[in-house]
Amino acid sequence: MSQVKKILIVGGGTSGWLAANYLARKLGATRDGGVEVTLVESSNIPTIGVGEATVPPIRTMIASLGLEEAEFMRASSATYKLAIKFDNWLKGASHPGDIAHSYYHTFGAFNQIAGELIAPYWVMDRDRSGKSYVDYAMMEGGICDAGKGPKRITDPQFQGPLQYAYHFDAGRFAELLKANGAKNGVKHLIGTVEDVGVAENGDISYVKTAEQGELSADLYIDCTGFRARLIEEAMGTEFTSMNDVLFCDSAVACQAPYLDENCSIPPYTTATAHEAGWTWDIPLNDRRGVGYVYSSKYTDKDTAEQLLRSHLGPQGKDIKVLHIKIRTGKRQQQWHRNCVSVGLSAGFVEPLESTGIYLVDISLRWLAEFLSTTDKFDLSAKEFNSRMNTTYTDIIDFIKLHYAISGRTDTQFWRDNTNPETWTSTLKDKLDSWEHRVPGIHEFSGFPQVFGLTNYLQILYGMDRVPDLSGQESRFGLMKMAQAQALKYEGAVKGGNAVMPGHRELINEIYKSGFRS
């Protein structure tokens, strides 16, 4: 039985340095007998850094690396994220810049009354109440509307009364992780990969670099981005495209300075639908990260750039933009023999629901748990690949949902997205099943399921995909209780807004003096 003693991570950036820090801490790199973790990266690969949005598990990941919350936020230009605000996904605006329809997808939980979901009561009561599902069944939408932060300066690090994640500059975050790596026992090398040696049995035997010569390890982590220098170019594992389901394959992005340094900072990401895709707007501490994700099948590069500039208004006239080609899909074997792909080398799903870093996060947690001995790699890889494939399938279904149930018919892009022939069979089954019922609590029992019942309810009902419950009224006998609970949420919003700090105010205080818990 041969223990894993050496891990070589090829490639830096957020994925590489998250892998290095997390594996070094989990596998005891600074302790006697611990695993040696080395990261080798080229000195001439730039980081894009247009703005990154995340989901709540990032908090426990950052805490596990030995970082303080205020330290992380200052170094990464980070702000808080409570939700995504979706503009014009249900229907398009009549005039450029108008918002025809809007809704929130928050990190709030689904809620119950006497053990029953409140959701079906909203369905039956929505015409009377005039409230959106989020405003009827939770308080996060009202907090977002008021521009409040998710916590107070006196709350403990990485904790607060509301669920939250972050917006941050990925380039700055990677630099923070690089500095933190030395504390965690990571060995850092500069080297440009020239060759990858593959043994007769299919294992990687060495990685040859121009500066460091041949480097060998028991396990290799491929963090080389879309190129997938180890897992695909050297080992030949296949990449399965999902562009027949998720059409967006390109992006144009920029860094947009705030016109007023004291302006309010929305505590949410804004995703605005357009003719052939959508724009993200991620508010950082000192600027915004803005980009247009689109399908090259339905528009061209120049038209996409012009749309982004127009979306930015006068500020977009002379702003510098970056064009990015993306590859949506995944590889079935993300762990193959003695090589594990992490980040873009493993797969990519468009950033609509901020899953990029989450996929890195969960892959590292599983890898650390399954890693034991080199003669058990085949068993660990089988379990790892099964879980990662299920996770990608769940995410792809959830992302496609946003497009599939749109009411937009103004362009071919939207008409094709709403055509069931472009849906996965699993998504189609879900939507067919929910025509006459509310999704149930026990339908979403897998682990980890980043998108569960609360997420589906918010997207479905935010997009007006409401079930017909006619004839089922006798099943739901708690209407008065539900209406009373909705009023309590309304009161909770007022109370929360009275005590929670403004988001900009909170960020300024954290950056100045840190938390006082």
For each residue, the residues with C-beta under 8 A, 3 or more apart:
1: 373 375
2: 218 373 374 375
3: 372 373 374
4: 7 27 35 218 219 371 372 373 374
5: 35 36 218
6: 35 36 38 216 217 218 219
7: 4 23 27 35 36 37 38 217 218 219 220 221
8: 38 39 40 207 215 216 217 219 220 221
9: 16 19 20 23 37 38 39 40 220 221 223
10: 16 40 41 193 207 220 221 222 223 224 229 230
11: 15 16 41 222 223 224 225 229 343 345
12: 16 17 39 41 45 174 178 223
13: 16 17 41 45 47 170 174 223 225 343
14: 17 18 52 170 173 174 177 343 357 360
15: 11 18 19 223 225 342 343 344 345 360
16: 9 10 11 12 13 19 20 39 41 174 221 223 342 343
17: 12 13 14 20 21 39 174 177 178 181
18: 14 15 21 22 61 177 357 360 361 364
19: 9 15 16 22 23 39 221 223 342 360 364
20: 9 16 17 23 24 37 39 177 181 184 186
21: 17 18 24 25 65 177 180 181 184 186
22: 18 19 25 26 61 64 65 364 365 368
23: 7 9 19 20 26 27 29 35 37 221 364 367 368
24: 20 21 27 29 30 35 37 181 184 185 186
25: 21 22 29 64 65 66 184
26: 22 23 64 368
27: 4 7 23 24 34 35 37 368 371
28: 31 33 34 35
29: 23 24 25 34 35 36 37 184 185 186
30: 24 34 184 185
31: 28 34
32:
33: 28
34: 27 28 29 30 31 185
35: 4 5 6 7 23 24 27 28 29
36: 5 6 7 29 187
37: 7 9 20 23 24 27 29 185 186 187
38: 6 7 8 9 186 187 188 189 215 217
39: 8 9 12 16 17 19 20 181 186 187 188 189
40: 8 9 10 189 190 191 193 207 209 212 215
41: 10 11 12 13 16 45 188 189 190 191
42: 45 190 191 192 193
43: 190 192
44: 192
45: 12 13 41 42
46:
47: 13 170 171 174
48: 170 171 253 322 324
49: 169 170 171 172 255 289
50: 253 254 255 282 289 290 291 322
51: 167 168 169 170 255 280 282 284 288 289 290 291
52: 14 167 168 169 170 173 282 289 354 356 357
53: 81 84 165 166 167 269 280 282 351 354
54: 58 81 165 166 167 168 354 357 358
55: 58 107 165 353 354 355 358 450
56: 59 107 163 164 165
57: 60 61 358 361 362 448 450
58: 54 55 61 62 165 166 357 358 361
59: 56 62 63 158 164 165 166
60: 57 63 64 158
61: 18 22 57 58 64 65 361 364
62: 58 59 65 67 69 72 158
63: 59 60 67 69 157 158
64: 22 25 26 60 61
65: 21 22 25 61 62 177 180 184
66: 25 180 183 184
67: 62 63 71 72 176 180
68: 71 72 157 514
69: 62 63 72 73 157 158 510 515
70: 73 74 157 510 511 514 515
71: 67 68 74 75 176
72: 62 67 68 69 75 76 78 168 173 176
73: 69 70 76 78 79 166 168 285 507 510 511
74: 70 71 78 510 511
75: 71 72 172 173 175 176
76: 72 73 166 168 169 172 173 176
77: 168 169 172 284 285 286 287
78: 72 73 74 166 167 168 169 173 284 285
79: 73 166 167 168 265 267 283 284 285 503 507
80: 149 150 151 164 165 166 167 267 503 506 507
81: 53 54 164 165 166 167 267 268 269 354
82: 106 107 140 143 144 150 162 163 164 267 268
83: 104 105 106 107 140 141 144 267 268 269
84: 53 104 105 268 269 270 271 353 354
85: 102 103 104 144 266 268 269 270 271
86: 89 102 103 104 105 271 272 273 402 462
87: 99 101 102 270 271 272 273
88: 91 92 93 99 100 101 102 272 273 274
89: 86 101 103 271 273 278 402 406 408 463
90: 100 101 103 406 407 408 463 464
91: 88 100 101 406 407 408
92: 88 100 273 408 410
93: 88 96 97 98 99 100
94: 98 100
95: 98
96: 93 310
97: 93 313
98: 93 94 95
99: 87 88 93 102
100: 88 90 91 92 93 94
101: 87 88 89 90 91
102: 85 86 87 88 99
103: 85 86 89 90 132 134 458 462 463
104: 83 84 85 86 132 134 140 141 144 268 458 462
105: 83 84 86 353 455 458 459 462
106: 82 83 134 138 140 141 144 163 458
107: 55 56 82 83 140 162 163 164 165
108: 134 138 139 140 162 163 454
109: 138 163 454
110: 117 118 119 137 441 453 454 457
111: 117 118 137 138 485 489
112: 115 116 117 118
113: 116 118 121 478 481 482 485
114: 478 481
115: 112
116: 112 113 120 476 478
117: 110 111 112 120 438 440 441
118: 110 111 112 113 121 122 136 137 482 485 486
119: 110 122 123 133 137 438 439 457 461
120: 116 117 123 124 438 469 475 476
121: 113 118 124 125 476 478 479 482 483
122: 118 119 125 126 129 131 133 136 137 461 482 486
123: 119 120 126 438 461 466 467 469
124: 120 121 469 473 476 479
125: 121 122 128 129 136 479 482 483 486
126: 122 123 129 130 131 133 136 466
127: 130
128: 125
129: 122 125 126 136 483 486
130: 126 127
131: 122 126 135 136 486
132: 103 104 135 136 141 461 462
133: 119 122 126 136 137 457 458 461 462
134: 103 104 106 108 137 138 140 141 458 462
135: 131 132 138 141 142 489 490
136: 118 122 125 126 129 131 132 133 486 489
137: 110 111 118 119 122 133 134 457 486 489
138: 106 108 109 111 134 135 141 489
139: 108 142 143 489 492 493 496
140: 82 83 104 106 107 108 134 143 144 162 163
141: 83 104 106 132 134 135 138 144 145
142: 135 139 145 146 490 493 494 496 497
143: 82 139 140 146 148 150 162 267 493 496 497 500
144: 82 83 85 104 106 140 141 147 148 266 267 268
145: 141 142
146: 142 143 493 497
147: 144 264 265 266 267 502 503 504
148: 143 144 267 496 497 500 501 502 503
149: 80 152 267 500 501 502 503 505 506 507
150: 80 82 143 160 161 162 163 164 267 500
151: 80 155 159 160 161 162 164 500 506
152: 149 155 160 499 500 501 506
153: 501 506 509 510 515 516
154: 515 516 517
155: 151 152 159 160 161 515 517
156: 159 515 517
157: 63 68 69 70 515 517
158: 59 60 62 63 69
159: 151 155 156
160: 150 151 152 155 164
161: 150 151 155 496 500
162: 82 107 108 140 143 150 151
163: 56 82 106 107 108 109 140 150
164: 56 59 80 81 82 107 150 151 160 267
165: 53 54 55 56 58 59 80 81 107 354
166: 53 54 58 59 73 76 78 79 80 81
167: 51 52 53 54 78 79 80 81 269 282 283 284 289
168: 51 52 54 72 73 76 77 78 79 172 173 284
169: 49 51 52 76 77 78 172 173 284 289
170: 13 14 47 48 49 51 52 173 174
171: 47 48 49 174 175
172: 49 75 76 77 168 169 175 176
173: 14 52 72 75 76 78 168 169 170 176 177
174: 12 13 14 16 17 47 170 171 177 178
175: 75 171 172 178 179
176: 67 71 72 75 76 172 173 179 180
177: 14 17 18 20 21 65 173 174 180 181
178: 12 17 174 175 181 188
179: 175 176 182
180: 21 65 66 67 176 177 183 184
181: 17 20 21 24 39 177 178 184 186 188
182: 179 185 186 188
183: 66 180
184: 20 21 24 25 29 30 65 66 180 181
185: 24 29 30 34 37 182
186: 20 21 24 29 37 38 39 181 182
187: 36 37 38 39
188: 38 39 41 178 181 182
189: 38 39 40 41 209 211 212 215
190: 40 41 42 43 211 212
191: 40 41 42 209 210 211 212 215
192: 42 43 44 209 210 211
193: 10 40 42 196 207 208 209 224 229
194: 208 209 210
195: 207 208
196: 193 204 206 207 208 229 230 233 234
197: 204 205 206 207 208 214
198: 202 203 204 205 234 235
199: 202 203 204 205
200:
201: 337
202: 198 199 235 336 337
203: 198 199 337 338 339
204: 196 197 198 199 207 220 230 234 235 337 338 339
205: 197 198 199 216
206: 196 197 214 215 216
207: 8 10 40 193 195 196 197 204 214 215 216 220 230
208: 193 194 195 196 197 213 214 215
209: 40 189 191 192 193 194 212 213 215
210: 191 192 194
211: 189 190 191 192
212: 40 189 190 191 209 215
213: 208 209
214: 197 206 207 208
215: 8 38 40 189 191 206 207 208 209 212
216: 6 8 205 206 207
217: 6 7 8 38 220
218: 2 4 5 6 7 338 374
219: 4 6 7 8 338 339 340 371 374 377
220: 7 8 9 10 204 207 217 230 338 339 340
221: 7 8 9 10 16 19 23 339 340 341 342
222: 10 11 228 229 230 231 339 340 341 342 345 346
223: 9 10 11 12 13 15 16 19 342 343 345
224: 10 11 193 227 228 229 230 345
225: 11 13 15 228 343 344 345
226: 325 326 327 344 345 348
227: 224 232 233 345
228: 222 224 225 231 232 233 239 331 341 344 345
229: 10 11 193 196 222 224 232 233 234 345
230: 10 196 204 207 220 222 224 233 234 235 339 341 345
231: 222 228 234 235 237 331 333 334 336 339 340 341 345 346
232: 227 228 229 235 236 237 238 239 331 341 345
233: 196 227 228 229 230
234: 196 198 204 229 230 231
235: 198 202 204 230 231 232 336 337 339
236: 232
237: 231 232 331 332 333 336 341
238: 232 331 332 333
239: 228 232 327 329 330 331 347
240: 329 330 331 332
241: 244 327 328 329
242: 245 246 328 329 330 349 396
243: 246 247 249 328 329
244: 241 422
245: 242 396 400 422 423 424
246: 242 243 328 349 350 396 399 400 403
247: 243 295 297 298 413 416 417 422
248: 251 277 293 294 295 326 328 350
249: 243 295 296 297 325 326 327 328
250: 293 294 295 296 301 304 323 324 325 326
251: 248 291 292 293 294 323 324 326
252: 291 292 294 301 304 305 308 321 322 323 324
253: 48 50 289 290 291 292 308 321 322 324
254: 50 289 290 291 308 312 316 319 320 321 322
255: 49 50 51 287 288 289 290 319 320
256: 287 288 289 290 312 315 316 319
257: 286 287 288 315
258: 261 263 286 287 288
259: 263 315
260: 263
261: 258 286
262: 504
263: 258 259 260 504
264: 147 502 503 504
265: 79 147 283 285 503 504 507
266: 85 144 147 270 283 503
267: 79 80 81 82 83 143 144 147 148 149 150 164 503
268: 81 82 83 84 85 104 144
269: 53 81 83 84 85 167 280 281 282 283 354
270: 84 85 87 266 279 280 281
271: 84 85 86 87 89 278 279 280 281 352
272: 86 87 88 278 279 281 311
273: 86 87 88 89 92 277 278 406 408
274: 88 277 278 279 292 294 307 311
275: 298 299 307 410 411 413
276: 294 295 298 299 304 411 413
277: 248 273 274 292 293 294 295 298 299 304 413
278: 89 271 272 273 274 292 293 294 352
279: 270 271 272 274 290 291 292 293 308 311
280: 51 53 269 270 271 289 290 291 293 351
281: 269 270 271 272 288 289 290
282: 50 51 52 53 167 269 288 289 290
283: 79 167 265 266 269 288
284: 51 77 78 79 167 168 169 287 288 289
285: 73 77 78 79 265 507 511
286: 77 257 258 261
287: 77 255 256 257 258 284
288: 51 255 256 257 258 281 282 283 284
289: 49 50 51 52 167 169 253 254 255 256 280 281 282 284
290: 50 51 253 254 255 256 279 280 281 282 308 311 312
291: 50 51 251 252 253 254 279 280 308
292: 251 252 253 274 277 278 279 304 305 307 308 311
293: 248 250 251 277 278 279 280 326 350 351 352
294: 248 250 251 252 274 276 277 278 298 299 304 307
295: 247 248 249 250 276 277 298 299 413
296: 249 250 299 300 301
297: 247 249
298: 247 275 276 277 294 295 411 412 413
299: 275 276 277 294 295 296 303 304 307 413
300: 296 303 304
301: 250 252 296 304 305 323
302: 305 306
303: 299 300 306 307
304: 250 252 276 277 292 294 299 300 301 307 308
305: 252 292 301 302 308 309 321 323
306: 302 303 309 310
307: 274 275 292 294 299 303 304 310 311
308: 252 253 254 279 290 291 292 304 305 311 312 316 321
309: 305 306 312 316 317 319 321
310: 96 306 307 313 316
311: 272 274 279 290 292 307 308 316
312: 254 256 290 308 309 315 316 319
313: 97 310 316
314: 317
315: 256 257 259 312 319
316: 254 256 308 309 310 311 312 313 319
317: 309 314
318:
319: 254 255 256 309 312 315 316
320: 254 255
321: 252 253 254 305 308 309
322: 48 50 252 253 254
323: 250 251 252 301 305
324: 48 250 251 252 253
325: 226 249 250
326: 226 248 249 250 251 293 348 350
327: 226 239 241 249 348
328: 241 242 243 246 248 249 348 349 350
329: 239 240 241 242 243 347 348
330: 239 240 242 334 346 347 348 388 389 392
331: 228 231 232 237 238 239 240 334 341 346 347
332: 237 238 240 385 389
333: 231 237 238 336 381 385
334: 231 330 331 340 341 342 346 347 363 384 385 388
335: 339 340 341 367 377 380 381 384 385
336: 202 231 235 237 333 339 381
337: 201 202 203 204 235 377 381
338: 203 204 218 219 220 374 377
339: 203 204 219 220 221 222 230 231 235 335 336
340: 219 220 221 222 231 334 335 363 367 384
341: 221 222 228 230 231 232 237 331 334 335 345 346
342: 15 16 19 221 222 223 334 345 346 360 363 364 367
343: 11 13 14 15 16 223 225 346 356 359 360
344: 15 225 226 228 347 348
345: 11 15 222 223 224 225 226 227 228 229 230 231 232 341 342
346: 222 231 330 331 334 341 342 343 359 363 388
347: 239 329 330 331 334 344 359 392
348: 226 326 327 328 329 330 344 356
349: 242 246 328 355 356 359 392 395 396 399
350: 246 248 293 326 328 399
351: 53 280 293 354 355 356
352: 271 278 293 399 402
353: 55 84 105 395 398 399 451
354: 52 53 54 55 81 84 165 269 351 357 358
355: 55 349 351 358 359 395 399 450
356: 52 343 348 349 351 359 360
357: 14 18 52 54 58 354 360 361
358: 54 55 57 58 354 355 361 362 450
359: 343 346 347 349 355 356 362 363 388 391 392 395
360: 14 15 18 19 342 343 356 357 363 364
361: 18 57 58 61 357 358 364 365
362: 57 358 359 365 366 388 391 448 450
363: 334 340 342 346 359 360 366 367 384 388
364: 18 19 22 23 61 342 360 361 367 368
365: 22 361 362 368 369
366: 362 363 369 370 383 384 387 388
367: 23 335 340 342 363 364 370 371 384
368: 22 23 26 27 364 365 371
369: 365 366
370: 366 367 380 383 384
371: 4 27 219 367 368 380
372: 3 4 376 380
373: 1 2 3 4 376
374: 2 3 4 218 219 338 377
375: 1 2
376: 372 373 379 380
377: 219 335 337 338 374 380 381
378: 381 382
379: 376 382 383
380: 335 370 371 372 376 377 383 384
381: 333 335 336 337 377 378 384 385
382: 378 379 385 386
383: 366 370 379 380 386 387
384: 334 335 340 363 366 367 370 380 381 387 388
385: 332 333 334 335 381 382 388 389
386: 382 383 389 390
387: 366 383 384 390 391
388: 330 334 346 359 362 363 366 384 385 391 392
389: 330 332 385 386 392 393
390: 386 387 393 394 446
391: 359 362 387 388 394 395 448 450
392: 330 347 349 359 388 389 395 396
393: 389 390 396 397 424 426
394: 390 391 397 398 446 449 450 451
395: 349 353 355 359 391 392 398 399 450 451
396: 242 245 246 349 392 393 399 400 424
397: 393 394 400 401 424 426 427 430
398: 353 394 395 401 402 451 455 456 459
399: 246 349 350 352 353 355 395 396 402 403
400: 245 246 396 397 403 404 417 422 423 424 427
401: 397 398 404 405 427 431 456 459 460
402: 86 89 352 398 399 405 406 459 463
403: 246 399 400 406 414 417 418
404: 400 401 417 418 420 422 423 427 431
405: 401 402 418 431 459 460 463 465
406: 89 90 91 273 402 403 414 417 418 463
407: 90 91 463 464
408: 89 90 91 92 273 411 414 418
409: 414 415 418
410: 92 275 414
411: 275 276 298 408 414 415
412: 298 415 416
413: 247 275 276 277 295 298 299 416 417
414: 403 406 408 409 410 411 417 418
415: 409 411 412 418 419
416: 247 412 413 419 422
417: 247 400 403 404 406 413 414 422
418: 403 404 405 406 408 409 414 415
419: 415 416 422 423
420: 404 423 428
421:
422: 244 245 247 400 404 416 417 419
423: 245 400 404 419 420 427 428 431
424: 245 393 396 397 400 427 428
425: 428 429
426: 393 397 429 430
427: 397 400 401 404 423 424 430 431
428: 420 423 424 425 431 432
429: 425 426 432 433
430: 397 426 427 433 434 439 456
431: 401 404 405 423 427 428 434 435 465
432: 428 429 435
433: 429 430 437
434: 430 431 437 438 439 460 465 467
435: 431 432 467 468
436: 467 468 469 472
437: 433 434 440 467 469 472
438: 117 119 120 123 434 457 467 469
439: 119 430 434 443 444 453 456 457 460
440: 117 437 443 453
441: 110 117 444 453
442: 445
443: 439 440 453
444: 439 441 449 452 453 456
445: 442 449
446: 390 394 449
447:
448: 57 362 391
449: 394 444 445 446 452
450: 55 57 355 358 362 391 394 395 455
451: 353 394 395 398 455 456
452: 444 449 455 456
453: 110 439 440 441 443 444 456 457
454: 108 109 110 457 458
455: 105 398 450 451 452 458 459
456: 398 401 430 439 444 451 452 453 459 460
457: 110 119 133 137 438 439 453 454 460 461
458: 103 104 105 106 133 134 454 455 461 462
459: 105 398 401 402 405 455 456 462 463 465
460: 401 405 434 439 456 457 463 465 466
461: 119 122 123 132 133 457 458 464 465 466
462: 86 103 104 105 132 133 134 458 459
463: 89 90 103 402 405 406 407 459 460
464: 90 407 461
465: 405 431 434 459 460 461
466: 123 126 460 461
467: 123 434 435 436 437 438
468: 435 436
469: 120 123 124 436 437 438 472 473 476
470:
471:
472: 436 437 469 475 476
473: 124 469 476
474: 477
475: 120 472
476: 116 120 121 124 469 472 473 479
477: 474
478: 113 114 116 121 481 482
479: 121 124 125 476 482 483
480: 483 484
481: 113 114 478 484 485
482: 113 118 121 122 125 478 479 485 486
483: 121 125 129 479 480 486 487
484: 480 481 487 488
485: 111 113 118 481 482 488 489
486: 118 122 125 129 131 136 137 482 483 489 490
487: 483 484 490 491
488: 484 485 491 492
489: 111 135 136 137 138 139 485 486 492 493
490: 135 142 486 487 493 494
491: 487 488 494 495
492: 139 488 489 495 496
493: 139 142 143 146 489 490 496 497
494: 142 490 491 497 498
495: 491 492 498 499
496: 139 142 143 148 161 492 493 499 500
497: 142 143 146 148 493 494 500
498: 494 495
499: 152 495 496
500: 143 148 149 150 151 152 161 496 497
501: 148 149 152 153 505 506 509
502: 147 148 149 264 505 506
503: 79 80 147 148 149 264 265 266 267 506 507
504: 147 262 263 264 265 507 508
505: 149 501 502 508 509
506: 80 149 151 152 153 501 502 503 509 510
507: 73 79 80 149 265 285 503 504 510 511
508: 504 505 511 512
509: 153 501 505 506 512 513
510: 69 70 73 74 153 506 507 513 514 515
511: 70 73 74 285 507 508
512: 508 509
513: 509 510 516
514: 68 70 510
515: 69 70 153 154 155 156 157 510
516: 153 154 513
517: 154 155 156 157
